[in-house]
Amino acid sequence: MIKLKTVRFSLSILLFSLIVNFSSAFAQASAEQGEKIFKQNCTSCHSIGTTKVVGPGLKDVMKRVPSEEWLKTWIKNSSAVIKSGDAYAKKIYEENNKAAMSSFDNLKDDQLASLIEYIKNPPAPKQAATATGGAAGTSSAASNEDGIWNYVLLALAAIFIILIVVLGGIKETLARLVRERDGLPEPVKLATVPAAKHWMRTHKKHMAVIILFLVSWGSRAAWNGMMDLGVYTGYKPEQPIKFSHKIHAGQNAINCVYCHSGVEKSKVANVPSANVCMNCHKYIQEGPNTGKTEIAKIYAALDYNPTTQVYGPNQKPIKWVRVHTLPDIVYFNHSQHVVVGKIECTKCHGPVAEMDTIRQYSPLTMGWCVNCHRETEVQMAGNPYYDKLHAKLASEHKGEKITVDKMGGIECGKCHY
């Protein structure tokens, strides 16, 4: 029988470890707030180091500004500080070619404090991930919350294990007391294998249920394995440049069409040329996760010198690895779906704004496409080309939702011809 002191000691150790882990997790979340604010609001114009982007680098900025309170006021509304006649504010304004900094009066005092603390004590440069093509160690409040929930689940599992052990000990103790009361002998203890065989012989109904479950589970697993042949959901290849959709489409809210301009005009959603990257990275020369390493690869492909801002003659294409591929027998038109069907990019590509390294989100199987055509309503409004067809469909299917399958969307020839 397990002693009560042992159980109390185990639970105390578990409780102490949980308190330590929770405290560490919440402290990390507070420290990460400043980094998150910086990436969302400051990265496009300032580096955390000495490099000038649009505005000056922020390394040792506290040694240059009059005070921390002055810096908070400047961040909230730099134009107001300049108009007040502040000498240092006017000096910065002149040095930056009279380009006023954006106002951030939406930031609260605690957010400003976190931001300034991050600027004063930036983290060490993060190393690039080698296996996934994303940035290693990218921290965020969401990942921190996941860590907290992992601790919660681990704690619950530990508590259940302790309860099972304790209840098992209580059961054995009660059985022993009953045998002592009735004068029954102690049962012969068998080795592990003979004990297992004895249990199976004496619990045939339980064994039948277990075998039935294993056969059902195995059949289902085999079926799923065969159905997944040729399906590459989750495929996430390493790219030649560690481009983060999370930073560009998520934090900086760049519209998908800005880079993939063909999606509204063509069958394909083109991969942008390096010149499109240079619209921003001519000025932004350092990334928040990988520093200058990955952006330098764009410059190398274009034979561009960021110091002199001159392009050389030895330009070469960036060899991106394709992620989404349909069989050659399938016809798919992006503009038809995006412009006419008004389908959001995330419908097929998933939460791209949350992905550091892009991955295949949907299975892209024929059944998946057919089901979508059976569920998706045809966008009739504002599409006069199909007025007659829409009127006919509305007449044939009165009171029903006109889905794509009702206008031939699941006919073989629509996609295979």
N, C-alpha and C positions, 0 to 999 in steps of 0.2 A: 504493500500500500504506500502511496506517495504521501509524505508528511505535509501537514498544512503549512509549516514554516517554509518548506521548499517551494510550494505554490506561491506563497506570498512574496518570497524573494524573487522568483521568476517574473511575477507581475510587476514588481517594483522596478526591476531592471528594464522591462519592456516600456513602462511608463516613462522612466527617465530618458531612454533613448528617443522616444517619441517627442518629448519636450525639447530635447537638444536639436533634433532634426527639424521640427517646426520652427524653432527660433532661428536656426541657420537659414531656412528657406525664406522666411519673411524678411530677414535682414538682407538677403540677397535681392529680394524683390524691390526693397527700398533703394538699394544701390543701383539697380538696373533702371529705375525710373528716369534718372538723369540721362543715361545713355539712350534710352528710347526717345526722350524729348529731343535730344540733340540730332538723332538720325531723322526724325520726322520734320524738324524745323530748320536745322542749321547746316546739314551736310551739303546742300546744293551750293552754298556760298562760302563756307569756311571749312578748313581742315583742322583737326585736333592737334596737328603738329605745327611746323614752321612754313609749310607750303602755302602760298597765296592762291586762292581759287578765284572767286569774285571779290571777296573781302580778305583781309589778312588772316594768316594762321593764328590759332588761339593758344599756342604754347607760351607759357609764362605771361598770359594776358593780365593776371592779377598784379604783376609787378609794374605793368604799364598804366593801368587805369587808376584814377584817384582813390577809389574804395570799392568794396563789394556792393554797397548800397547804390553807389553811382552806376555800377554795371547793371544792376537789376532795373534801375530807371531807364537806362539806355536800351536794354533789351525790350522793355515794354513799349517805349515810344521814343526812338532816337530823334525823330524830327522835332519833337517838343523840346528835347534837351538842346538841340542845335539852336532853335529859335530863342531859347532862354539866354543865349549869349555865352554859354559855357565854353571856356577857352579850349579845353582838351577836346570837347565834342567838335568844335569848329576845325581843329587841327586834323582830326580823323577824317572829317568830311572832305577837307581839301585834299588830303593825301589819297583818298579813294575816288578822285576825279568827280567830286560832288555827286556821287551816287549814294542816295540815302538808303539805309538799311530798312527792311520791312519791320513794321510794328508787330509785337506779339503781346498785346494787352490782354489776350485771352488766357495767358499763363498765370496761375495762382502763385502765391508766395512760396508754398511748399514745393511747387514744381520748379520755380526759379532757383530755389535753394538746392534742389537735386541736380539741376542743370549745371549750376556753377560748381558744385562739388565734383561733378563728372569732368568738367573742363580743368579744374585744378588737379584732379587725380585720375587721369584717363587710364584705362586698363592697358596691359601689355598687348602688343600686336598679336592678332590671332593667326594661327597657322592654317593654311588651306587644307581642306579635307582631301585625301587622295583616293578614297574608295568610291565616294558618291558624286564627286564633282561639286559639292556645296562647300560652304564655309564652315570649318570645324569650330565647335564651341560657340555658335551663334546663340546668344542668350536673349530671352524674351520673357514677359510676364506669363505668357501662355505655357511655355515649357516649364516654368517654375511651378505653375499650378499643377501640371501633370506630375511633377516630382512629388508634390504634397499628396496628391491622390495615391501615388504609388506607395508612399509611407502608410497611408490610411489602410489600403488593401493589405499590405504586409502585416500591419498590426492586427487587423481582423483575422487574418489567416493564423497568426501566432496564437491569438486568443482561442480560436476554435480548436487548434491542436492541443493546447493546454487543457481545455474543457474535456476533449475526448479522452486524454490520458487520465485526468482526474476522475471522470465518470467510470472509466474502465477499472481504475483502482478501487473505487467504491463498490462496483459490482462484484469484483473478486472478493473483497472483504465481507460483503453481505453473504455471498455464497459460502465462504469459509465458516462464518458464524452459524449459518443454518446447518452445515454438516456437523459442527461441534455440538450443537443442541440436539440433533437427532442421532448422534453417535455414528455417523457415516464415515467411512475411510476417505482419505485424501485421494483424488483421482490421479492415475498414473500420467506423468507428463511425457508427451511424445516429442520426438524431434520435429523440426520444421516441416520436412517433406511428408513424413507419415501423418502429422497433424493435419496438413492440408488435404491429403487423400481421405482421411477420416471425415473431415468436414464436408467434402464433396459427396461422399457416400451417404452421409446423414442429412444432406440438404439438397436433394435432387431437384426440387422445384426451383430453389434459388439458382442452381446451376443451369437449369433450362432457360430461365429468364436472362442470365448472364450470357449464355451462348447465343440466344436469339438476338440480344443487343449487339454482341460482337459481330455476328453475321450481317445484321442490318447496317451497322456502322461501317463495316468493311465494304459492303456492296455500294453504299452511298459514296464512300471515299473513292472507290474504283471508278464509279460513274462520273464523279466530278473531275477526277484525273483525266479521263478520256475526253470529257467535254472541254477541258482546258488546253488540249493540244492545239497549238497554233495561236493561242490567245496570250497576249503579252501585257495584260493589265499589271501596272506597277513597274514596267520597264523604265529604267532611269539611267541612261548611259552617261559616262563621263564626257564632258564637252571640252573642246580645246581651250575655251575661255570660260571661267566659272561665273557665268552670268546669273544673277539672282533675280528671278521674277518677283520674289517677296519684297525686295528693295524697290524695284522699278515700278511694277504694277500695283504692289501693296502699299508700301510706305510713301512712295512718291506719286501714287495714283496716276501713272501714265496710261492713257487709253490704249487698248490693244491695237486699235487701227493705226495709231501713230507709227508703230513699227511694222505691223503686218498689214500694210496698206492694201494689199490685193484682196483681202477678205470680203470687201464690199463690191468689188469689180470683176473678180475672176473666179475661176474654178478652184484655184489654189490660194492659200494664205501664205504669201511669200515670206521667206526669212529675210530680214532687213539687211541692206548692205552696210559695210563699216562706215560709210559716209553719214548714214542716219545716226549711228552711235556718236559720231563726232559733233553732231549738232549740240550735244551736251558736254561731251568729254573733251572738247577743245578747252573748256574752262574747268570742268571737274576732273582733276587729275589723280585723285586719291579716293578709294572706296572705303566705306565704313568697316568692312569685314576683312578685305584682302589687301588694303593699302594700295600701293602703286603697282603691285605685281600683275594683276589681271588687266588693268587698263593699259599697261605698257604693252601687252600683247596686241591690242588694237593698233597702237602706234607702230608696232613692228610690222603688222600686216600692211599698213598704209605707207610704211617708210616715212613716218612723220616725226619731226623733231619738236617736242613740246616747248622747248626753250626758245627756238627761233621761229616756231610755228610755220615751218616750211616742209612741204611734201617732197620726198625723193622719188627717183624713177623705178625703184625696185619694189613695187607693190605686188602683193600676192593675196589670194582669197583665203578667208578663214574657213577651215574644213569642219563645219558643224555636223554633228551626228544626228541623223533623222530619228525622231521618236515615234511619230504616228505614221503607220503605213497600212494602206488598204491593198488587197489583192488587185492584180492588173485587170481582172474581169469586172471590177466594181467601178461605176461612175458615181462620183460625188462632187457636187458643186457648192462651194462655200457661199458665194454670193446669193444663190437661190435660197439657202437656209437662213442666212444672216439678214439679208435685205428684204426678201419676199416673205419668208417665214417668221422673221423677227425673233430668231432663236438666239438666246444669250450664249456667249462663248463658253461659259461655265457649265452649260447643259451637257456638253460633250467632253470638255477639257478639265472640268472640276475646278476646285479652288486654287487657280493658278497664282492668285495674289498671296497665297500662303506658302508657296513652294520656292525654296532656294534653288534646287535643281529640278527642272521640269520632268514630269513623269507621265506615262500613259495612265489616265484616270479611268476611262471607260473601256469595256472589253472590245468594242467596235466589231462585234459579231453580227451576222445577218439577223439572228433572233432579236438582238438588242435594238437594231434599227427598225425592224418590223414592229416591235412593241411600241417604240416611240411614235411611229406613223399611226398606230391605232389609238394613241392617247393624245396626240398633239392636234389642237384645233387649227383649222385653216384660217389665216388672217385675211379676211375679205375686205375690211375697210381700207380705203386708200389704194386700191389695186384695180383700177378700171380695166386693165387688159383682160381680166378674167370675169368681168361683170356677167356675161351671158352664162358662163359655166357656173358661177356662183348662184345665179338666179335659178338655174335648173336643179342644182344640188339642194337649195333651200326648199324647192317645191317637192322634190322626191323624199326628202328627210325632214318633214315638218316637225318642229318641236325637238329635234335632235341636234346634238352638237356635231358640226360638220368637221370631222377629223380627216387627216390626210389619206387614210385608207379608203374613204368614201369617194375620192376623186382619182383612184387608181394608184395610190401610193404604195400598195404592196404587190403590184403586178411585176412579174419577173423582168419584163422589158424596160421598166423604168430605171433600173439600176444596172442591168446586165444586157448590153447590146453592142 
